[in-house]
Amino acid sequence: MKKHFYALLIGCWGLALGLTTTGRAQESLPANLVLAGMAPERAERISGYVRDKMEELHSPGLAVGVVEGSTLVLAGYFGWADLEAKKPVDETTLFRIGSISKTFTAIGLMQQWEQGRFQLDDDINRYLPQPLIFPPHPETQPVTFRHLLTHTSGGGEFLAYQQVLMKGQGVTVAGEDYLPLEHYLDLGLKTKIDPGVKWAYCNYGFAFLGLALEQISGEPFHRYQQKHVFAPLGMALSFFHHDQAVLAQTATGYKFREGRYQVDSPKMIGITPAGNLFTSLNDMALYVIALLNGGADPTGRIIQPETLAMMTATQYTLDERQAGWGLGFQVYGNNLWGFRVIGHAGSIPFGFTAQMLLVPEDRVGVLVFSNSETYSPGVIGWGVLKLVLDIREEPLPEVEPDRAAWPKLCGYYGPEHREFKTSTRLYMSNIGTFRVAEQGDHLVLISTWQGKKKAKVLHQLSADDPYFYWIEDEKSELPRWVAFQKGESGKIYLVPGGVNEYLRLGPGRTLKARLMKGPGRVLARVNPF
C-alpha cells in the first residue's frame, strides 16, 4: 500500500552512540512502557514501530505518549537522555519542545481575551509598551492579534537586516540572565508586506504576543504561564526559564554528523513565548488532556470550550482541502483519513525536536519528544497516530490525467513577495524554488530548496479537476497534496501544503533561480526555532 506524506516543514533531523544497525542493537536499547488502559499487544506494536524508526532516523532518546479521553494510556521512554553517562530517558526527563510553546502563548493570551481585555482585530501596538510593529500602511492596515496568531503579519525570520550578522540573531540568553522580553524586540518589526497578504512562519510574532500578554496582565510572561496555565493543570515540571536544577533534569541535545553523535551545546532563547519551554512527557499529557476535553483536565480549567474551538478551527488557508492555521495551532487537515487533526511541531536548533498531534473529535492525542536535531518526532508521531487510529490506507483512484493542462502548469515557481525578512524561511527568494515538469508519463514536482532536486510524482485525484494532485512519497507517513490556482491577473500559482503560494516565474526570474541552485546549498541553511 502506498504511503502518504503531508506536512509543513519545520525541520528534519535523530540513534544512539555505540549502537549498530542490527536488530540485536535495538534489543539493547533501554525502553520502558507504562500502560493505563492500552492493551499490551497494541502497545508492543507501537513500541516496535518506534524502535525501528529511532534507528532509521538517528534518535538517541524519545518520549512517546498516547492520550485517549482523559488518560495517558501509553507513556513510552526509549533510549538515552545522556549517551555518555548511559542515563536512560524516564518520566522525570525534561525535553525542550520548541515551537509547541507557541500554543501555550496563545492559550495565555486568549485567557485575557475571554476577560474582554482586547479584541482579536485590535492593532497590537496599542497593547505594547511602545509601537514596535511597522507595516507599510499602518493607518489602514495595522498588524492585529489575529495576524500574529495565524502568521500573516507580513513578518518572518528577522526583525531587521542587521540581525543576519548578529550572533544568535541577538536573542540568545547568557547563562541564566533572561533580560526583559522587550529587550529582544527593541529593533521593532518593519515589514514591506501588508498584513493578511502572505503567510510566513514568524517566531518574533509570538514574542510580540507574549509581550502584549505581559502588558495586558501586568505579569512577566514566564510567571503568568506558571500561575495561569501550568499550575491549574498540575504541570509541576514545566518551565519557560531555566536554572541549574532544570538543566540537570533536561536530556542532552545531540546532532548526528559523519555517522556519530555530537553534543549540541545548550543555548536558550530570550524570546521565550516563541519556543523556550522545558517540560516532561507526563506534564504535556495533562495539557493534551485539557485540549481534548474542552480546556480542562481533572485538576483545573485553562480556557473555555468555545474559545478553544475557535482557536483550533481553520482561520487561514488558501485551499480548504489542505492544511491551515488556527489561532496558535496548526490545522494539519480537516479530513485526513476521515479525521480532523490539529497540533504543532517544535524544533530547537540545539538538539531537540518535538511533535504534538490531536484528534479533537475522537479525543485522541500523540506526543513525541526527541533529544536530537533529526526530526524523528514528525515521522514517528504520525506513524503512531495511524497505529492508534487503526488507519487502513486505500489505494489511489484510477484517474486518466488531463495532459492537456500540463503545459500551462510546467515551469519554475518562487515567492511572489520577495521581501528578504519575510521570505527567508524555507524558500529564499530566487534560491529555493519549485519546478513542475513532465517526466515520461508523469507530471512531477521538484523542490530545489538548498539546490537539491527531489522529484515527486504527482497523481491527479479527480477526472474533473486537473489542478489538484497527490504527491507520491514513499518515505513519509502522511498525505501531501498540491493545488494549482489562477489569479485574477491570469498568473498561475502553486499551493503546496495549503498556506503558502508560489508564483510561476517569468524568464528573468527563472534564469536567476536556475543559476542560484548551487549557492542555495550554502545560503538557504536557515534553522528554525
Long-range contacts (C-beta under 8 A, 24 or more apart in sequence): 1-393, 1-395, 2-393, 2-395, 2-396, 2-472, 2-474, 3-393, 3-473, 3-474, 3-475, 3-476, 3-477, 4-393, 4-470, 4-473, 4-476, 4-477, 4-478, 4-479, 4-480, 5-471, 5-473, 5-475, 5-476, 5-477, 5-478, 5-479, 5-480, 6-322, 6-323, 6-332, 6-333, 6-336, 6-476, 6-478, 6-479, 6-480, 6-481, 6-497, 7-332, 7-345, 7-378, 7-382, 7-476, 7-478, 7-480, 7-497, 8-201, 8-323, 8-330, 8-497, 8-499, 9-426, 10-98, 10-99, 10-201, 10-345, 10-346, 10-347, 10-375, 10-378, 10-528, 11-345, 11-347, 11-349, 11-353, 11-373, 11-375, 11-378, 11-527, 11-528, 12-374, 12-375, 12-378, 13-58, 13-255, 13-256, 13-347, 13-353, 13-370, 13-372, 13-373, 13-374, 13-375, 13-376, 14-54, 14-57, 14-58, 14-59, 14-60, 14-254, 14-256, 14-370, 14-372, 14-373, 14-374, 14-375, 14-376, 15-54, 15-55, 15-57, 15-58, 15-59, 15-60, 15-79, 16-54, 16-60, 16-61, 16-79, 16-80, 16-83, 16-261, 17-60, 17-80, 17-83, 17-84, 17-260, 17-261, 18-83, 19-55, 21-55, 25-55, 26-51, 26-52, 26-54, 26-55, 29-54, 29-78, 29-79, 30-77, 30-78, 30-79, 30-80, 30-88, 30-89, 31-76, 31-77, 31-78, 31-79, 32-76, 32-77, 32-88, 32-90, 33-74, 33-75, 33-76, 33-77, 34-74, 34-75, 34-76, 34-77, 34-91, 35-73, 35-74, 36-71, 36-72, 36-73, 36-74, 36-75, 37-68, 37-71, 37-73, 38-66, 38-68, 38-73, 38-74, 42-387, 43-74, 43-76, 45-387, 46-74, 46-76, 46-384, 46-387, 46-388, 47-76, 47-78, 49-380, 49-383, 49-384, 49-387, 50-76, 50-78, 50-380, 50-384, 51-78, 53-376, 53-379, 53-380, 53-383, 54-78, 54-79, 54-376, 54-380, 57-374, 57-375, 57-376, 57-379, 57-380, 58-256, 58-261, 58-372, 58-374, 58-376, 59-370, 59-371, 59-372, 59-374, 59-376, 59-380, 60-254, 60-261, 60-370, 60-371, 60-372, 61-88, 61-89, 61-93, 61-251, 61-370, 61-371, 61-372, 62-89, 62-368, 62-369, 62-370, 62-376, 62-377, 62-380, 63-89, 63-93, 63-95, 63-280, 63-281, 63-367, 63-368, 63-369, 64-281, 64-366, 64-367, 64-368, 64-380, 64-384, 65-281, 65-282, 65-284, 65-285, 65-288, 65-365, 65-366, 65-367, 65-368, 66-364, 66-365, 66-366, 66-367, 66-384, 66-388, 67-285, 67-288, 67-289, 67-292, 67-363, 67-364, 67-365, 67-366, 67-367, 68-363, 68-364, 68-388, 69-292, 69-293, 69-363, 70-289, 70-292, 70-293, 70-297, 70-298, 71-289, 72-282, 72-285, 72-289, 75-281, 75-282, 75-285, 77-281, 81-251, 81-252, 81-371, 82-251, 82-252, 83-252, 83-254, 83-261, 84-252, 89-251, 89-371, 91-280, 91-281, 91-282, 92-237, 92-249, 92-280, 93-249, 93-250, 93-251, 93-280, 93-281, 94-237, 94-239, 94-246, 94-249, 94-250, 94-251, 94-278, 94-279, 94-280, 95-250, 95-251, 95-278, 95-279, 95-280, 95-281, 95-352, 95-354, 95-369, 95-370, 95-371, 96-250, 96-253, 96-276, 96-277, 96-278, 96-346, 96-348, 96-350, 96-352, 96-354, 97-275, 97-277, 97-279, 97-284, 97-346, 97-352, 97-354, 97-356, 97-369, 98-275, 98-277, 98-345, 98-346, 98-347, 98-348, 98-352, 98-353, 98-354, 98-528, 98-529, 99-203, 99-274, 99-275, 99-344, 99-345, 99-346, 99-347, 99-528, 99-529, 100-275, 100-277, 100-344, 100-345, 100-346, 100-354, 100-356, 101-240, 101-272, 101-273, 101-274, 101-275, 101-276, 101-277, 101-346, 102-206, 102-273, 102-274, 102-275, 102-328, 102-344, 103-328, 103-329, 103-344, 103-356, 104-225, 104-229, 104-277, 104-287, 105-206, 105-209, 105-210, 105-213, 105-221, 105-273, 105-274, 105-328, 106-149, 106-206, 106-209, 106-311, 106-327, 106-328, 106-329, 107-229, 107-302, 107-303, 107-311, 107-328, 108-213, 108-221, 108-224, 108-225, 108-228, 108-229, 109-145, 109-149, 109-209, 109-212, 109-213, 109-328, 110-303, 110-307, 110-311, 110-327, 111-228, 111-302, 111-303, 112-213, 112-216, 112-217, 113-145, 113-307, 114-303, 114-304, 114-307, 117-216, 118-145, 118-212, 118-216, 119-145, 120-144, 120-145, 120-146, 120-149, 120-327, 121-145, 121-146, 124-148, 124-208, 124-209, 124-212, 127-212, 127-215, 127-216, 128-208, 128-211, 128-212, 128-215, 129-182, 129-211, 129-215, 131-188, 132-185, 132-186, 132-188, 132-189, 132-208, 132-211, 133-188, 133-189, 133-191, 133-208, 134-188, 134-189, 134-190, 134-191, 135-191, 135-193, 135-194, 135-195, 136-191, 136-192, 136-193, 136-194, 137-194, 141-194, 141-195, 141-196, 142-195, 143-189, 143-191, 143-195, 144-195, 145-209, 145-212, 146-315, 146-327, 147-195, 147-196, 147-205, 148-202, 148-205, 148-206, 148-208, 148-209, 149-205, 149-209, 149-315, 149-327, 149-328, 150-199, 150-315, 150-316, 150-325, 150-326, 150-327, 151-199, 151-200, 151-201, 151-202, 151-205, 151-316, 151-325, 151-499, 152-195, 152-196, 152-197, 152-198, 152-199, 152-200, 152-316, 153-189, 153-191, 153-195, 153-202, 153-205, 154-191, 154-192, 154-193, 154-194, 154-195, 154-197, 154-198, 154-200, 154-422, 155-189, 155-191, 155-200, 155-202, 155-204, 155-205, 155-421, 155-422, 156-200, 156-201, 156-202, 156-419, 156-421, 156-422, 156-423, 156-424, 156-425, 157-202, 157-203, 157-421, 157-422, 157-424, 157-425, 157-526, 158-204, 158-420, 158-421, 158-424, 159-185, 159-187, 159-188, 159-189, 159-190, 159-204, 159-421, 160-187, 160-188, 160-190, 160-421, 161-420, 161-421, 162-187, 163-187, 168-267, 168-269, 171-269, 171-270, 171-271, 172-267, 172-268, 172-269, 172-270, 173-267, 173-268, 173-269, 173-270, 176-241, 176-242, 176-243, 176-244, 178-222, 178-241, 178-268, 178-270, 178-272, 179-270, 181-207, 181-210, 181-211, 181-214, 181-220, 181-221, 181-270, 181-271, 181-272, 181-273, 182-211, 183-270, 184-270, 184-271, 185-211, 185-271, 190-421, 191-419, 191-421, 191-422, 192-419, 192-421, 192-422, 193-417, 193-419, 193-422, 197-417, 198-417, 198-422, 198-500, 199-316, 199-318, 199-325, 199-499, 199-500, 200-422, 200-423, 200-425, 200-500, 201-425, 201-528, 203-271, 203-274, 203-275, 203-528, 203-529, 204-271, 204-274, 206-271, 206-273, 206-274, 206-275, 206-328, 207-271, 207-272, 207-273, 207-274, 209-273, 210-271, 210-272, 210-273, 210-274, 211-273, 213-273, 221-272, 221-273, 222-272, 228-302, 229-302, 230-283, 231-300, 232-299, 232-300, 232-301, 232-302, 233-286, 233-287, 233-290, 233-297, 233-299, 233-300, 233-302, 234-286, 234-297, 234-299, 234-300, 235-279, 235-283, 235-284, 235-286, 235-287, 236-283, 237-279, 237-280, 237-282, 237-283, 238-277, 238-278, 238-279, 238-280, 238-283, 238-284, 239-277, 239-278, 239-279, 240-272, 240-273, 240-276, 240-277, 240-278, 241-272, 241-276, 242-268, 242-278, 246-278, 250-278, 251-352, 251-371, 252-351, 252-371, 253-348, 253-350, 253-351, 253-352, 253-371, 253-372, 253-373, 254-351, 254-371, 254-372, 254-373, 255-351, 255-372, 255-373, 256-372, 256-373, 256-374, 261-372, 263-351, 264-350, 264-351, 264-373, 265-350, 266-350, 266-351, 267-350, 269-348, 269-529, 274-529, 275-346, 275-348, 275-529, 281-367, 281-369, 284-356, 284-367, 284-369, 285-365, 285-367, 288-356, 288-358, 288-365, 288-367, 289-365, 291-358, 291-360, 291-365, 292-358, 292-360, 292-363, 292-364, 292-365, 293-363, 312-342, 312-358, 312-360, 316-499, 317-498, 317-499, 318-483, 318-485, 318-495, 318-498, 318-499, 318-500, 318-501, 319-481, 319-483, 319-485, 319-495, 319-498, 321-468, 321-481, 321-483, 321-498, 322-481, 322-483, 322-495, 322-497, 322-498, 322-499, 323-497, 323-498, 323-499, 324-498, 324-499, 325-499, 332-357, 332-478, 333-479, 336-478, 336-479, 337-386, 337-389, 337-391, 337-393, 337-479, 339-389, 341-385, 345-375, 345-377, 345-378, 347-373, 347-375, 347-527, 347-528, 347-529, 348-529, 349-373, 349-527, 349-528, 349-529, 353-377, 353-378, 355-380, 355-381, 355-382, 356-381, 357-381, 357-382, 357-385, 359-385, 359-389, 362-389, 364-388, 364-389, 379-476, 379-477, 382-476, 382-477, 382-478, 383-477, 386-477, 396-459, 396-461, 396-470, 397-461, 397-462, 399-459, 399-460, 399-461, 399-462, 399-463, 400-463, 401-443, 401-459, 401-460, 401-466, 402-460, 402-463, 402-466, 404-466, 405-466, 405-467, 406-438, 406-443, 408-492, 409-436, 409-443, 409-467, 409-484, 409-492, 410-436, 410-437, 410-438, 410-443, 411-435, 411-436, 411-492, 411-504, 411-505, 411-510, 412-504, 412-505, 412-509, 412-510, 412-513, 412-514, 413-493, 413-494, 413-502, 413-503, 413-504, 413-505, 414-502, 414-503, 414-505, 414-509, 414-513, 415-502, 415-503, 416-491, 416-493, 416-501, 416-502, 416-503, 424-526, 425-526, 425-528, 426-526, 427-502, 427-524, 428-520, 428-523, 428-524, 428-526, 430-509, 430-512, 430-513, 430-516, 431-513, 431-516, 431-519, 431-520, 431-523, 431-524, 432-520, 432-524, 433-502, 433-505, 433-513, 434-494, 434-496, 434-502, 436-494, 443-469, 445-469, 445-471, 445-482, 445-496, 448-513, 448-517, 448-520, 449-520, 449-524, 450-520, 450-521, 450-524, 450-525, 451-516, 451-517, 451-518, 451-519, 451-520, 451-521, 451-524, 452-521, 458-482, 471-496
